[in-house]
Amino acid sequence: MDGLEYWSWDRCCSKIRGLRGRLGFENSEKIEFLKLSLSLRDGSISDELIKGRKLSPYEIKGIYCILYGYADSSPLRETNKLISFRQVPGGRFYYEPFAQRVLRPLERAFGPNPELLVEAGKVLGGVKSGYGDFSVKIYSLPLVPLTVVLYAGDEEFPPSANILYDSSVIDLLSTERIVMLSELTVSRLRHALGFIRRD
């Protein structure tokens, strides 16, 4: 994963601070997305969904890596042309690791109750979409919408998942960072599912 030990706040802070007021982020001391809040002062990240939860070093370094790459982007309009992961550069070659890191956890979390996908997505600011049996469009980053799709299983077939991207994602994130952002989004959906069930 791009050698995650490489992604420290000291290394990334100047680039990430450059996101303030850019690429859809507010002009404030915080970077907020997916109900996470990153302080531009010291790089600390708080979970606005599960109060008091401490993020793992893996999560923190992954977020730094994603934002570091996003900061190199130029603002783009959405094309409204959806593509699958196989259509991003190298996506066919990397599809199986993508499926293991992103799609299988999504299927395990929501397969038993696929209708909860939309409710979990709404917790993250998403809106219901019209793909598959259940789907939700979530802005995982301000200019990067992910449409998370679930097909409910039946007696013959297990539930299956997919993620669709606006084709502009290719110019905003590297393929590896697309995987990382998708993995983070699925993790946040799983957290949102737990939040729904507690309520």
Secondary structure, DSSP 4 states (H G I P E B T S, - for coil): ---GGG--HHHHHHHHHTTTTSTT--SSSEEEETTEEEETTT--EEESSSTTPPPPHHHHHHHHHHHHHHTT---------EEEGGGSTTTTTTHHHHIIIIIHHHHHHHTTSTTHHHHHHHHTT-EE--SSSEEEEEEEETTEEEEEEEE---SSS--EEEEEEEGGGGGTS-HHHHHHHHHHHHHHHHHHHHHHHH-
